[in-house]
Amino acid sequence: MTQVPSPEIETETVDRLRTVLAKASRRLRLTHSDDDMSPSQREVFASIVRNGPLRLSDLAANEGINATMLSRIVAKLEEGGLITRRLDSRDGRVVHLSASAQGVVLHETMRLERTLALSEAVTQLSLNQQRAIVIALPALEELMELLRGDAR
């Protein structure tokens, strides 16, 4: 059942929020360090770095990607030296994925580039606008948890 936003937040406002978040995400993904990765590869790579080591099946569930597509993405990331695969010592059918040392360095570089780009933009806002962002952060963080389905 689809819920209608509360009377305090009109549908148009929610649509504006969605648009701003999507545009910000796209802009911040345009870093130079990960030029060779597709958006799907970036998302899978980031998930492995943040959550690894993790099983291939868990990654598929987390990312909502079919196994065939995920296998191609993982192969490309492994070929690039960004991740490693390891068979489970107890069950040879289970594959664990981890970021390689090179992958961790790339991920940190990507994060730094995106943080610096966002920081530069934020400093161009007025102090009141900057304060508004700081005040809104807890609500935005909770919103992301709700969208992930991790709400407490």
Buried (B, 14 or more C-beta within 10 A) or exposed (E): EEEEEEEEEEEEEEEEEEEEBEEEEEEBBEBEBBEEBEEBBBBBBBBBBEEBBBBBEBBBEBBEBEEEEBBEBBEBBBEBEBBBBEEEEEEEEBBBBBBBEEBBEBBEBBBEBBEEBEEEEEEEEEEEEEEEEEEEEEEEEEBEEEEEEEEE
